[in-house]
Amino acid sequence: MSTSGAEQAQQELIEEFEIFDNWMDRYQYIIDMGKQLPDFPEAWKTEQYKIQGCQSNVWMCHEAQEEQLIFKATSDAAIVSGLIAVLLRIYSGRSAAEIRATEPHFLKDLGLDKHLSPTRSNGLHAMLERIYQVAGKN
């Protein structure tokens, strides 16, 4: 069985995080990932694209290019921008079927499920739900 691009992206992310000895370094790496997000136009920062359930302001939009769903997102919080970068790395540019089939095991494998505050965790799940909703996963 071949590994999907999303599964491979999760595995690569897990391997990258293994080099860090502590959570402060991991948080910094996540923040640095967020700084590399492409620009998100101010005109897109509307209620239509806002993710509900996040403590910080988060906007996410998508477009379909052939068979792939391309997600773009931003936040006004550094750590949340990093979490967006993680999600986009795994899910953006994939087919709807691949997105629906990809469980977010990276949350547990990286320890994010234990090291994020409850509000950050809720926000991460709200972003993930939006991605799944766009891909048609109920």
Phi, psi and omega in degrees: 000128181278152179274134179288163177300322180292318178295318179296320178298320177297315182297318179297320179297316179300316179296321178298320182287339180295339181285344182270135183275337185217168185285334176298318178293322178294317177300317180297321178296318178298315178299316179298323176298320180295328179293343181265002177299143175297156178303142178243114185303139178304325182297340180272352181277071183237168178301327180303323184258357183287138177269121177279147178099000178259139177293320178271166173284127179225132176236138179219133174227171181212162172216153177261128174237107187056242182266000187256146173259122180253121180255143174228140183203163177204166176214161175268006178242134186300312183293324179292321175301321177295319177295323174300314181301321177298310181298316181294323178300322182278316192255333183287142180084013180250163175285159178302319180297318180293320178299313180299327184275352185261107176280144184278062181293344178300332180302313179283317184298325178275345183086009180298329180297336181256340187253358174264147175296158179305322180291321177293319179297317177299318179296318178299316179293326177295320177295317179296320177299320178297317179300313179296322179299314179299323181279357177086020177265124181264000000 
